[in-house]
Amino acid sequence: MNKAFVDTTILTDILLKVSNKRTQASEALKKYDSTELPLYAIKEFKAGPLRNMVWMYNKFHQTKSFEKALRCLQTISQSPKKYLTATAIESMVLGAHNIKNLSTQDLVDKYGPNAKLDFVLKDRFKYTIKTKVLVAWNKRRKVTSSVCQELFCFKERNPYEIDGQLFLDPMKCDEDEGCCLSLQLKDRLEDLVKIRETLESMPVKPETQRRLRVIRGIIRKPKSLLTDKQCRDLGDIYFVLFSPKDSVILTTNTSDFVPLASSLSKRVESPNPLD
Amino acid sequence: MATPSLRLVYSAQNPETAKSSEEQSFVHEEKIITASDSESKRSLVNIDEIYREQPLIPSPFGRALFILAEIIKKTDTAIEMYSTDALGADHLMQYVQSRLPELFSCRSIGEGYGISINAMIGVYENLEGNPFELNQIERIKQVLSKLRSEPLIDAEDAAILIELLEDAGLKVEPPAFDELVEMLNE
């Protein structure tokens, strides 16, 4: 029986993307007899891609303007390719304005500012994001054959709304209960050393450095409990460590996963054969 | 035992969009109807018993009900003629598309209504002029009928309606939405 252990990138492509990435990810899942999603992926998804969508939703709500909300995104973007983001935003604004029939003078005369183009676009994207967030949250446990490795310190509370804005908390684990991963990690020191050596040989990237810090800390003090930040910083390491030996790790991020998984003799596959 | 009365108060659920004087008056509009015990369940009150004809002073609510009734008939006819006159059926669906901008302008009715009409607009944009398949027209009709019978549908129920459209192979997101998702996850 061929099995896949699904990571957060696949979950995100299926639940949030529209393009062929969604189709590729969905098709990839069908190739396996059994697919498993660890709850850690849901935690990462909620604190990452879903939180970013909710931020955008609230920005549309706060600015009441499509263009102003996108400018906020441009300002806050942490992408090293910030100039590309600016270009992408320009093209989005231009592209969206091609939908002129949604805001004719007739409609503006009849329905007031509600029918002006910027307002129409703001509402269209707001509605789409809200639908995506609600549907994604409802489907999060239905993407794979099963959800495994529950995290007892992480509570899956539904998204909620206050005064027109969406909120997702808690996105962190309940640290008062203690990290449920810590107990398992202290028994995996031999594997952690192999992963540390691999990380040290990989190109220097901020996330690699964060992972190294966590791994070194666990190796140094195996009995310490992980903080929520350390738990999140594990990222890809979690999937490599906890994927069953008889599963492949299914991810779109093969460049980071392959060396790490190889160090523990585990296999990685991508929905896109070109990755 | 007193006859129970069912009091329906229609309020604009999105105050930020309810700014015109017409919409303000709509906020305060209310209708009171009485129903016998057996009729007091919400599902037994037909929307047409509340709005029998196009209102003299059109509110977004009244306009939307009127347009929805009109395009539901068109989709019905499109379904009937699909197997014998595909071009005619598609022409009727073009008419449905032409009414969506005004339906979207009535979105102060409520968020679930706005979400559903927005999805419908997205469906047409993503089809890029390609004709619908029969099962897709049936789904469109299903959504329009649900909206007409329950225009105050909430966002969660609207999301379920949208899944119906997606299950029929229809894409509902506006153009450029994927670019936005990519930018958010850079």
Boltz contact constraints between the chains, C-beta under 6 A:
constraints:
  - contact:
      token1: [A, 16]
      token2: [B, 181]
      max_distance: 6.0
  - contact:
      token1: [A, 18]
      token2: [B, 173]
      max_distance: 6.0
  - contact:
      token1: [A, 18]
      token2: [B, 177]
      max_distance: 6.0
  - contact:
      token1: [A, 18]
      token2: [B, 178]
      max_distance: 6.0
  - contact:
      token1: [A, 19]
      token2: [B, 178]
      max_distance: 6.0
  - contact:
      token1: [A, 49]
      token2: [B, 185]
      max_distance: 6.0
  - contact:
      token1: [A, 52]
      token2: [B, 184]
      max_distance: 6.0
  - contact:
      token1: [A, 56]
      token2: [B, 184]
      max_distance: 6.0
  - contact:
      token1: [A, 79]
      token2: [B, 186]
      max_distance: 6.0
  - contact:
      token1: [A, 85]
      token2: [B, 183]
      max_distance: 6.0
  - contact:
      token1: [A, 88]
      token2: [B, 179]
      max_distance: 6.0
  - contact:
      token1: [A, 88]
      token2: [B, 183]
      max_distance: 6.0
  - contact:
      token1: [A, 92]
      token2: [B, 176]
      max_distance: 6.0
  - contact:
      token1: [A, 92]
      token2: [B, 179]
      max_distance: 6.0
  - contact:
      token1: [A, 95]
      token2: [B, 175]
      max_distance: 6.0
  - contact:
      token1: [A, 95]
      token2: [B, 176]
      max_distance: 6.0
  - contact:
      token1: [A, 96]
      token2: [B, 176]
      max_distance: 6.0
  - contact:
      token1: [A, 101]
      token2: [B, 101]
      max_distance: 6.0
  - contact:
      token1: [A, 102]
      token2: [B, 101]
      max_distance: 6.0
  - contact:
      token1: [A, 107]
      token2: [B, 105]
      max_distance: 6.0
  - contact:
      token1: [A, 111]
      token2: [B, 105]
      max_distance: 6.0
  - contact:
      token1: [A, 112]
      token2: [B, 19]
      max_distance: 6.0
  - contact:
      token1: [A, 112]
      token2: [B, 20]
      max_distance: 6.0
  - contact:
      token1: [A, 114]
      token2: [B, 17]
      max_distance: 6.0
  - contact:
      token1: [A, 115]
      token2: [B, 105]
      max_distance: 6.0
  - contact:
      token1: [A, 124]
      token2: [B, 118]
      max_distance: 6.0
  - contact:
      token1: [A, 124]
      token2: [B, 174]
      max_distance: 6.0
  - contact:
      token1: [A, 127]
      token2: [B, 114]
      max_distance: 6.0
  - contact:
      token1: [A, 127]
      token2: [B, 115]
      max_distance: 6.0
  - contact:
      token1: [A, 127]
      token2: [B, 118]
      max_distance: 6.0
  - contact:
      token1: [A, 128]
      token2: [B, 173]
      max_distance: 6.0
  - contact:
      token1: [A, 128]
      token2: [B, 177]
      max_distance: 6.0
  - contact:
      token1: [A, 130]
      token2: [B, 155]
      max_distance: 6.0
  - contact:
      token1: [A, 131]
      token2: [B, 115]
      max_distance: 6.0
  - contact:
      token1: [A, 131]
      token2: [B, 159]
      max_distance: 6.0
  - contact:
      token1: [A, 131]
      token2: [B, 162]
      max_distance: 6.0
  - contact:
      token1: [A, 134]
      token2: [B, 159]
      max_distance: 6.0
  - contact:
      token1: [A, 135]
      token2: [B, 159]
      max_distance: 6.0
